[in-house]
Amino acid sequence: MWQNVLLGAIALLMIFWAGPGIKHSIARSKQAKSDWPAALLPLALVVIFVVFLIAMV
């Protein structure tokens, strides 16, 4: 029981400690231009690789 309380307290402290950095990162991400090809290309390559592995079985 006390371990769960301690774990919850540590989680709350981590959230409060990282809060200002998270707010700053969210504000910067709203101003940045989106770069979807940089995110979708690796995802597509992983999907193709998984399909290849399944086809090889």
Contacts in CASP RR format, 6 or more apart in sequence:
PFRMAT RR
TARGET T0000
AUTHOR 0000-0000-0000
METHOD contacts of the structure
MODEL  1
MWQNVLLGAIALLMIFWAGPGIKHSIARSKQAKSDWPAALLPLALVVIFV
VFLIAMV
END
